[in-house]
Amino acid sequence: MTIQFLGHASLLLTIDEINILVDPFISANPKASHIVFEDIKADYILLTHAHQDHILDAEVIAKRCGATIVSNFEIVSYYQKKGLNGHPMNHGGSWEFDFGTVKYVNAIHTSSFPDGTYGGQPGGFIIKAAQKTIYIAGDTALTYDMKLIPLQFKLDLAILPIGDNFTMGVEDALLASEFLECDKILGYHFDTFGYIEIDHQKSVQTFFEKDKDLMLLAIGESLTL
């Protein structure tokens, strides 16, 4: 499993040559201007919630690639009305896709489309595939529900928002890693704009002091599990 960071909360997972794009917000992110938008390929697009900085490029990419959008019922219904492929889910549910198993789990945030349409309740994803298990938290506060995850899954990686203001900050993400019983963390949802800028060195050091690994990838950089 390869995970490429495309800026903000956008990720591209490649599992057995299947491309899973998460929360695509690329074309309007000046910090991701070196990413060739037209070259992005997706078989699936996973959306954690409906805010513009998570769904901006979903429709264009889904149309170009014929991708299946996976999200909560309201978000998938919104795109199905536009003629796009979709697989609706809801909290606590899981489904076996051709690349692996996906479970939709709780997040504490808000969710609405830029046009004001209700975007259902926000969520995160647990993906079990290629002998690895990862948790993509989406935009969320620290929540005690995270303690439920290690009762069912042994995580190889947790992908957590760390920018604060709109989501957890670094200190709460550190607590989240305790709840999740996962010492390997990929941070995202930081530095895109002023409200969520972080001190990289201090953030990494905060985790290091607790014998945990916080990874902050440069936009376009990848890691392999």
N, C-alpha and C positions, 0 to 999 in steps of 0.2 A: 504494500500500500504506500503510495506516494502522496504527500500533501503539499500543495503549492499555495503560498500566501499571495493573494492578489490585491492586498490592501484593504484597510478598514475591517470588515467582517467577511470578506470574500475569500473563498477557498476553492481550490480545484483538487479533488481527490481522484486518483487513478488506481483502479482495482482491476487487475486482470484485463487491461486494455479498455475497461469501461470508465467513462469520465463522468464524475458526479460534481456538479458545480453547486456551491453553497452561497446563498445570499449575494448575488452579483450586483455590486455597486462599483463599477470600473470606469465607464465612459465619462462620468462627471467628476471623477476623483483626480485632481491635478497631480497628486503624488504617485498615481499609477499610470501616468501618461506614457511611460516606456513599455507598457503592456500592449501588445498588438491585439486590439479588441476583436478584429475580424478573424483572428486565428484561434480564438477560444472555441473549443468543441465540447459539447455536453450531450450525454445520453439521458441524464437526469439532472433536474435542478431542484435542490432542497431549499425551502424558504422557511425560516424560523418565525417570521412575522411580517406584517405588511408595510412597515415604514419604508419610505422612499430610499433610505440609505442601505436597504437590504433587498429591494425588489426592482430597482431602477432598470436594470438591463435584462431582467428575466424574460419579458415578453419578446424582445427582439431576438435573443439567443434561442429561446424555445422555438420560435418560428423558423429561424435559419437552420437549426439542427434537428428539428422534429423531436425535441427533448420532452420527457415526461416531467411535469411539475409535481413535486411531492410536498405536501404541507397540510395544514388543518383544513377542515371541510370548507370553511368560508373562503379561504384564499384560493383553493383549487377550484371551487365553483365559479369564482370571479374570472379565472382564466379560461375555464371550460366554456363560459359564455362567449369568449372571444375566439373560440374554435381551437384552443390548444389542448394538448393531451395532459391529463392529470390523474394523480392517484391521491384521493383524500384520506387523511388520517385524523385521529384525535388522541388526546392525552391518555397514556397507558396502553395504547394499542401498538401492535408490532406487525410487520409484514415481511415475508421472504421475497426479496427481489432477486434478479439474476446475478447480482454482485454480492449479496449477503443480506443479513437481517437488519431492519431499521425499526427502532422503537421511538415513539414520539413522547417526550416527557415534559414535565412542568417547567415553566419559567415565570418569573414575576416581572412584568413590564406592561406596556400597552401595545395596541396593534390597530392601525387604521391605514387605509390607502391614501395617497396624496389627494385624491378627489373626495375624501371624507367617508368613503364606503367602509363599513365595519370589516375589520380584518380578523375576526375571531380572537381566540385567546392565544398569546404567544407561547412558544415551546422551544424545546431543544431536541437534539437527536442523539441516540446511541446507535452506533453502527458496528456490527460484528461481521467481519469479513476478512478473508485472507489470513486466518489464524490470529487476527488482531481485533481489539475492541477499543473504540474511541468514543468520547463524549464531546459533542459540540453543543455548548450551553446556549448559544444565541444571546440575545440581550436579556440579562437577568440580574436581579439583586441576589445577594446571598440568601439561600432558602434552605430550610431544614429538610426539605424534600430530597436534597442531594444525598442525604444519609441513606436513602432507600436504594440508591444505585449500586453500591458495593454489596448489597445483600443478594443481588442477582448477577452482577457483572464484575469481573476483574479487569479494570481499565489498564490499557497500555499507554494511553495518552488522554488528557483532558484539555480541551480547547476552551479557554475562559476569557470573557471580556475583562479588561483591566484599566480602562480609561477613566473610570469614575464619572461622576455627574449624572449620566444617563443610565449607568449600569454599576456593577461592582467596581471598586477600585482595587489596587494591589493588595491592601491588607485584607479585604474581604475575600479576594481570590485565594489568598494564602489559607484562610479558614475553609474555603470551599475545597481546596485540595485535601485538607484533613477529613472533611466530611466524605469526600469521594474515595479516600484511601488511595490516592494516586499522587506520586511524587514527580511525575513528568508532565509539565504544563506548557502548552503553547498559548501565549498571550495574543489577543487580538482586540479589535475595537478600541484603538488608541491612536493618537497623533494626527488623525485625519483633519481635525479642526480644533480651534482654540480650547473649547470646553474639555477636551479629552487628551490633552498633551501630557506626557509623563516623563519622568526622569528615568531613562533606561538603566543606567548604572545602579541607581538606588533600588529600582524595582527588582533587578536580577539579584542584587545583594540581599534583599529582604528574604527572598526564597532560599538563597544559598545558606543563609544563617540558620535555616531550619532543615538543612540537608535535602533541599528540594531544587529541582532544575526548572527555571523559567526560561523558555526560549522565546526570543523576539526576532523573528525572521524579517529580513529586508523584503520589500515588495518584489515579487518575482522569484524569491528564493524558495527552495523545497526541502523537505525532510522525508526520509524513508523509514517506515517501520518494518 
